[in-house]
Amino acid sequence: MRSLSPDRWVVARRSAGDASPYLRGINSIQLLKDGERYWIVNVFWDNETPETQIPEKYLTSPTH
């Protein structure tokens, strides 16, 4: 069995034309492949706040 745990930061906009997001945060999804299919093991998300800001290493994605 193989386990994957991709971490990704996300933004939320009310419409595609919004200049800036109204919400940012981190999503973490842990998957397990049993040889035939993937199973969702864990899903975690946390919104960014002034006390818990997104680490710089996650802000380097060219898609955001």
C-alpha positions in Angstrom: 0.0 0.0 0.0 1.1 3.5 -0.7 0.2 6.7 1.1 0.1 10.2 -0.5 -0.3 13.4 1.4 -0.3 16.5 -0.8 -0.5 19.8 1.0 -1.8 22.8 -0.9 -2.8 26.3 -0.1 -6.0 27.6 -1.6 -7.9 30.8 -2.2 -11.6 31.5 -2.3 -13.2 34.1 -4.6 -16.9 34.9 -4.9 -16.5 35.2 -8.7 -13.7 34.7 -11.2 -13.4 38.4 -11.8 -12.6 39.3 -8.1 -9.2 41.0 -7.8 -8.4 39.4 -4.5 -9.6 36.4 -2.5 -11.9 36.8 0.5 -10.4 33.7 2.1 -7.1 31.8 2.0 -6.0 28.6 3.8 -4.3 25.3 3.6 -5.9 22.0 2.5 -4.2 18.7 3.2 -5.7 15.4 1.8 -4.2 12.1 2.7 -4.8 9.2 0.3 -4.1 5.5 0.5 -3.7 3.3 -2.6 -4.4 -0.3 -1.9 -3.2 -1.5 -5.3 -6.5 -1.1 -7.0 -7.9 2.3 -5.9 -7.3 5.3 -3.8 -9.1 5.7 -0.4 -9.4 9.0 1.4 -7.8 8.6 4.8 -7.9 12.1 6.1 -9.0 15.6 5.0 -7.9 18.7 6.9 -8.3 22.4 6.2 -7.5 25.5 8.1 -8.2 29.1 7.1 -5.5 31.7 7.3 -5.7 34.2 10.2 -3.4 36.9 11.5 -2.1 34.4 14.1 -1.8 31.5 11.7 -0.5 32.8 8.3 0.3 30.5 5.4 4.1 29.6 5.5 6.1 31.3 2.7 7.1 27.9 1.2 3.5 27.2 0.2 3.1 30.6 -1.5 5.4 29.9 -4.4 3.0 28.1 -6.6 2.8 29.6 -10.1 -1.0 28.9 -10.2 -1.8 31.4 -7.3 
